[in-house]
C-alpha cells in the first residue's frame, strides 16, 4: 500500500506543512510534543481538513485541495487507535467487535471469532472495558480496529502510560498484527526506542515541518542536518574543522575538542571547512591508549541500555555497567571513536 500525502494546515498559533511518501508497511511519525504528529494523523484520518494539499492512499484520492475533494472519515477505510483505546464502555468486547464489523460491512461471525482467538480474547469476550486491565483493553482496541478491515491503521501514542513490560507486549502484538493485515500502519510517538521497535519508514517532524524522512536505518545512520542529529538525542554534536583529506585512503582528520581525530573521507568538503562532527553516544568508547584524548567524567547514570557517561564539553557515552564500575565525577578517562563512526555536517 502506497501513501502520498502533502498537507498544509494553518492555525492561529501553528502551521503544519508536511509531506509523506512511503510504501513501507510501518511508518513512524516521530517528534517532540507539539511537532504536529497528531494533527498529521487527524488529516490522514479525515477528522481535520487541510487547507491545501493532496492525500492519496493506493489509487484512492482521499483529499485534494485543488479540486475540493474531501472523503469523510467513515469512507476512508482507516482504523484509528486512540491513546485511551476508546472502546465503547457500555459494550462487551464481542459487542465492540461486532459494532466495528457492522460499520465496515465486511465481517462474518466466523471472522470475528478468528479475531477473538488471534488476540487471545475469547475468555474476555463477555467483559466490558471497566472489567479489564489496561493491557487487555489495548488488545481489544487493536482487535476492534482490525475488525473493520482497514487499509490504513493509525496509532496515536498507543503505549503512553504503559510500563516497560506492557510496552514490550504491545509491540509483540503489533508485530503479530502486521502478519495478519496488509494495512499500512502509521505510528505517532515521541519515543525513539519505539521507532526501533516497529518502524520501517521514519518521518521526523519539528514545528509542523518534516525535517527528514526515509527508511529508518538510513535516517538514524545519516542525519541530514545538525538539527536532526540533535533532535534524535543519540548523537554527540561537536564543532569541528577539517584539517586533512585523503580520498585515496578514505581518510580525513578533524580538529575538535582541542585534539586531532581521524575520520573517513568526507566528499564534497574542503580543507579548512568548519562545521560539526557527529557521532553516536555508543561510538564514544573508553580507551587505554595513552595517545587517545583524555576527558573528565562529569556524571554516570544507569539506564535500560547500560550506563550513560556524561563527560566534559557536553559529550556523552553509553557504556556497560562493568566499564562504569570504578568511574565517578572528576575521574579522567581516555576515549576513542572509530573513524568510520564520525560524520561531518556543515549545517
C-alpha positions as semicolon CSV with decimal commas, in nm:
position;residue;x (nm);y (nm);z (nm)
1;X;0,000;0,000;0,000
2;X;0,145;0,336;-0,102
3;X;0,077;0,663;0,076
4;X;0,139;1,002;-0,080
5;X;0,043;1,296;0,136
6;X;0,117;1,664;0,112
7;X;-0,065;1,856;0,382
8;X;-0,084;2,221;0,476
9;X;-0,295;2,345;0,767
10;X;-0,270;2,686;0,931
11;X;-0,398;2,758;1,281
12;X;-0,370;3,084;1,478
13;X;-0,051;2,978;1,657
14;X;0,072;2,687;1,446
15;X;0,132;2,590;1,085
16;X;0,152;2,232;0,963
17;X;0,328;2,170;0,634
18;X;0,419;1,803;0,593
19;X;0,491;1,569;0,306
20;X;0,498;1,189;0,333
21;X;0,563;0,944;0,051
22;X;0,615;0,583;0,150
23;X;0,532;0,226;0,063
24;X;0,671;0,072;0,382
25;X;0,444;-0,143;0,595
26;X;0,502;0,065;0,908
27;X;0,562;0,441;0,912
28;X;0,663;0,622;1,230
29;X;0,585;0,991;1,275
30;X;0,839;1,100;1,535
31;X;0,894;1,430;1,708
32;X;0,860;1,621;2,033
33;X;0,523;1,726;2,174
34;X;0,375;1,999;1,957
35;X;0,564;1,893;1,644
36;X;0,241;1,828;1,451
37;X;0,228;1,447;1,466
38;X;-0,131;1,405;1,584
39;X;-0,259;1,678;1,354
40;X;-0,097;1,496;1,061
41;X;-0,269;1,175;1,171
42;X;-0,604;1,354;1,202
43;X;-0,567;1,495;0,849
44;X;-0,496;1,147;0,714
45;X;-0,798;1,006;0,900
46;X;-1,024;1,284;0,774
47;X;-1,103;1,430;1,118
48;X;-0,918;1,751;1,026
49;X;-0,949;1,905;0,682
50;X;-0,623;2,052;0,545
51;X;-0,624;2,397;0,390
52;X;-0,446;2,264;0,083
53;X;-0,253;1,967;-0,046
54;X;-0,331;1,612;-0,151
55;X;-0,367;1,269;0,016
56;X;-0,352;0,956;-0,198
57;X;-0,377;0,605;-0,049
58;X;-0,306;0,345;-0,313
59;X;-0,525;0,454;-0,605
60;X;-0,781;0,632;-0,386
61;X;-0,780;1,010;-0,362
62;X;-0,879;1,098;-0,004
63;X;-0,818;1,471;-0,019
64;X;-0,734;1,726;-0,288
65;X;-0,746;2,095;-0,210
66;X;-0,732;2,196;-0,576
67;X;-1,046;2,001;-0,674
68;X;-1,226;2,028;-0,337
69;X;-1,218;1,653;-0,270
70;X;-1,252;1,554;0,096
71;X;-1,357;1,195;0,161
72;X;-1,526;1,172;0,504
73;X;-1,358;0,958;0,774
74;X;-1,613;0,675;0,758
75;X;-1,535;0,618;0,389
76;X;-1,155;0,620;0,414
77;X;-1,125;0,261;0,538
78;X;-0,892;0,379;0,815
79;X;-0,884;0,249;1,171
80;X;-0,772;0,490;1,444
81;X;-0,639;0,363;1,777
82;X;-0,653;0,649;2,028
83;X;-0,436;0,688;2,336
84;X;-0,727;0,599;2,565
85;X;-0,828;0,297;2,348
86;X;-1,180;0,448;2,302
87;X;-1,369;0,121;2,347
88;X;-1,741;0,172;2,398
89;X;-1,772;0,143;2,779
90;X;-2,129;0,011;2,773
91;X;-2,041;-0,272;2,531
92;X;-1,864;-0,601;2,587
93;X;-1,556;-0,694;2,384
94;X;-1,771;-0,902;2,150
95;X;-2,020;-0,619;2,107
96;X;-1,737;-0,373;2,035
97;X;-1,604;-0,602;1,761
98;X;-1,950;-0,669;1,618
99;X;-2,020;-0,296;1,601
100;X;-1,695;-0,238;1,411
101;X;-1,780;-0,523;1,175
102;X;-2,126;-0,378;1,105
103;X;-1,975;-0,041;1,024
104;X;-1,733;-0,196;0,775
105;X;-1,996;-0,439;0,638
106;X;-1,717;-0,684;0,566
107;X;-1,706;-0,925;0,857
108;X;-1,876;-1,261;0,907
109;X;-1,935;-1,413;1,251
110;X;-1,658;-1,665;1,184
111;X;-1,406;-1,390;1,110
112;X;-1,496;-1,214;1,436
113;X;-1,434;-1,541;1,619
114;X;-1,100;-1,572;1,440
115;X;-1,001;-1,225;1,560
116;X;-1,102;-1,307;1,917
117;X;-0,886;-1,617;1,905
118;X;-0,591;-1,446;1,738
119;X;-0,582;-1,175;2,006
120;X;-0,648;-1,423;2,289
121;X;-0,976;-1,252;2,378
122;X;-1,211;-1,549;2,391
123;X;-1,224;-1,553;2,770
124;X;-1,277;-1,176;2,775
125;X;-1,546;-1,160;2,507
126;X;-1,828;-1,100;2,758
127;X;-1,641;-0,839;2,962
128;X;-1,683;-0,463;2,942
129;X;-1,378;-0,231;2,938
130;X;-1,409;-0,144;3,309
131;X;-1,370;-0,514;3,388
132;X;-1,036;-0,546;3,206
133;X;-0,677;-0,438;3,267
134;X;-0,511;-0,170;3,055
135;X;-0,323;-0,430;2,852
136;X;-0,642;-0,628;2,788
137;X;-0,823;-0,313;2,678
138;X;-0,537;-0,239;2,442
139;X;-0,562;-0,583;2,284
140;X;-0,937;-0,542;2,248
141;X;-0,900;-0,196;2,092
142;X;-0,648;-0,323;1,838
143;X;-0,870;-0,621;1,758
144;X;-1,168;-0,389;1,709
145;X;-0,962;-0,171;1,476
146;X;-0,874;-0,471;1,260
147;X;-1,235;-0,589;1,257
148;X;-1,307;-0,304;1,015
149;X;-1,053;-0,447;0,766
150;X;-0,874;-0,111;0,737
151;X;-0,642;-0,011;0,456
152;X;-0,459;0,216;0,698
153;X;-0,412;0,167;1,074
154;X;-0,339;0,490;1,263
155;X;-0,190;0,466;1,614
156;X;-0,159;0,780;1,827
157;X;0,095;0,730;2,110
158;X;-0,051;0,382;2,174
159;X;0,191;0,293;2,458
160;X;0,156;0,616;2,654
161;X;0,118;0,537;3,022
162;X;0,227;0,174;2,990
163;X;0,519;0,031;3,186
164;X;0,817;-0,131;3,010
165;X;0,671;-0,483;3,023
166;X;0,338;-0,379;2,876
167;X;0,514;-0,177;2,606
168;X;0,707;-0,487;2,501
169;X;0,385;-0,687;2,498
170;X;0,213;-0,427;2,282
171;X;0,489;-0,423;2,023
172;X;0,496;-0,802;2,014
173;X;0,123;-0,786;1,946
174;X;0,169;-0,518;1,680
175;X;0,432;-0,727;1,502
176;X;0,189;-1,019;1,500
177;X;-0,080;-0,785;1,370
178;X;0,138;-0,687;1,076
179;X;0,146;-1,051;0,971
180;X;-0,235;-1,062;0,966
181;X;-0,306;-0,747;0,768
182;X;-0,188;-0,568;0,457
183;X;-0,289;-0,234;0,608
184;X;-0,039;0,048;0,610
185;X;0,049;0,125;0,973
186;X;0,126;0,478;1,092
187;X;0,251;0,514;1,447
188;X;0,284;0,850;1,623
189;X;0,543;0,868;1,901
190;X;0,797;1,094;2,071
191;X;0,991;0,791;2,198
192;X;1,287;0,700;1,976
193;X;1,300;0,346;2,118
194;X;0,955;0,286;1,968
195;X;1,095;0,375;1,625
196;X;1,340;0,087;1,662
197;X;1,061;-0,148;1,768
198;X;0,827;-0,130;1,469
199;X;0,912;0,141;1,217
200;X;1,042;0,077;0,867
201;X;0,996;0,429;0,738
202;X;1,073;0,722;0,967
203;X;0,935;1,074;0,929
204;X;1,085;1,332;1,166
205;X;0,870;1,636;1,243
206;X;0,965;1,959;1,413
207;X;0,743;2,268;1,448
208;X;0,499;2,137;1,188
209;X;0,756;2,055;0,921
210;X;0,928;1,737;0,806
211;X;1,299;1,779;0,876
212;X;1,397;1,436;0,738
213;X;1,221;1,128;0,608
214;X;1,334;0,793;0,476
215;X;1,393;0,434;0,572
216;X;1,459;0,409;0,944
217;X;1,814;0,275;0,924
218;X;1,914;0,544;0,673
219;X;1,775;0,829;0,882
220;X;1,926;0,706;1,207
221;X;2,265;0,638;1,047
222;X;2,287;0,959;0,842
223;X;2,112;1,262;0,992
224;X;2,064;1,522;0,720
225;X;2,142;1,819;0,943
226;X;2,273;1,922;1,283
227;X;1,911;1,991;1,383
228;X;1,815;1,630;1,308
229;X;2,120;1,489;1,487
230;X;2,040;1,691;1,799
231;X;1,669;1,607;1,781
232;X;1,738;1,233;1,774
233;X;1,911;1,256;2,111
234;X;2,157;0,970;2,039
235;X;2,435;1,179;1,884
236;X;2,717;1,392;2,016
237;X;2,740;1,712;1,812
238;X;3,074;1,893;1,835
239;X;3,214;2,198;1,649
240;X;3,494;2,079;1,421
241;X;3,723;2,182;1,136
242;X;3,861;1,965;0,855
243;X;4,242;1,985;0,859
244;X;4,331;1,689;0,633
245;X;4,161;1,496;0,349
246;X;4,286;1,190;0,159
247;X;4,024;1,037;-0,074
248;X;4,266;0,766;-0,188
249;X;4,290;0,622;0,163
250;X;3,933;0,718;0,260
251;X;4,077;0,927;0,541
252;X;4,032;1,268;0,696
253;X;4,144;1,443;1,010
254;X;3,927;1,672;1,217
255;X;4,026;1,928;1,477
256;X;3,776;1,915;1,763
257;X;3,787;1,939;2,141
258;X;4,143;2,071;2,112
259;X;4,272;1,749;1,955
260;X;4,307;1,577;1,616
261;X;4,065;1,293;1,538
262;X;4,075;1,061;1,237
263;X;3,760;1,018;1,032
264;X;3,651;0,878;0,696
265;X;3,685;1,088;0,382
266;X;3,406;1,347;0,352
267;X;3,319;1,401;-0,016
268;X;3,201;1,748;-0,105
269;X;3,408;1,915;0,166
270;X;3,739;2,104;0,151
271;X;4,034;2,163;0,380
272;X;3,951;2,430;0,634
273;X;3,575;2,369;0,620
274;X;3,414;2,438;0,955
275;X;3,106;2,259;1,078
276;X;3,012;1,987;1,323
277;X;3,136;1,636;1,387
278;X;2,856;1,396;1,478
279;X;2,895;1,052;1,634
280;X;2,665;0,831;1,835
281;X;2,695;0,812;2,210
282;X;2,753;0,437;2,165
283;X;3,054;0,511;1,939
284;X;3,244;0,705;2,204
285;X;3,445;0,431;2,375
286;X;3,679;0,415;2,669
287;X;4,042;0,354;2,576
288;X;4,369;0,251;2,739
289;X;4,582;0,401;2,462
290;X;4,786;0,695;2,603
291;X;4,771;0,859;2,259
292;X;4,393;0,900;2,277
293;X;4,244;1,226;2,413
294;X;4,166;1,249;2,783
295;X;3,833;1,382;2,915
296;X;3,693;1,434;3,263
297;X;3,388;1,245;3,385
298;X;3,104;1,475;3,497
299;X;2,849;1,208;3,595
300;X;2,744;0,847;3,536
301;X;2,381;0,737;3,534
302;X;2,242;0,386;3,486
303;X;1,954;0,333;3,242
304;X;1,791;0,048;3,048
305;X;2,078;0,003;2,799
306;X;2,369;0,031;3,041
307;X;2,529;0,345;3,184
308;X;2,523;0,690;3,027
309;X;2,855;0,856;3,099
310;X;2,846;1,236;3,093
311;X;3,185;1,388;3,005
312;X;3,322;1,739;2,984
313;X;3,227;1,962;2,689
314;X;2,875;1,810;2,694
315;X;2,984;1,475;2,548
316;X;2,809;1,153;2,642
317;X;2,898;0,785;2,605
318;X;2,688;0,472;2,657
319;X;2,896;0,205;2,827
320;X;2,839;-0,119;3,017
321;X;2,793;-0,140;3,392
322;X;3,124;-0,325;3,415
323;X;3,310;-0,042;3,241
324;X;3,145;0,214;3,466
325;X;3,213;0,033;3,793
326;X;3,507;0,249;3,911
327;X;3,407;0,573;3,737
328;X;3,289;0,880;3,927
329;X;3,278;1,254;3,878
330;X;3,624;1,408;3,845
331;X;3,797;1,095;3,711
332;X;3,989;1,137;3,384
333;X;3,938;0,878;3,108
334;X;4,080;0,834;2,763
335;X;3,834;0,796;2,478
336;X;3,835;0,668;2,122
337;X;3,591;0,697;1,831
338;X;3,624;0,461;1,530
339;X;3,698;0,684;1,226
340;X;3,409;0,535;1,028
341;X;3,166;0,642;1,304
342;X;3,243;1,014;1,279
343;X;3,025;1,212;1,039
344;X;3,067;1,575;0,937
345;X;2,790;1,825;0,874
346;X;2,834;2,183;0,764
347;X;2,493;2,292;0,896
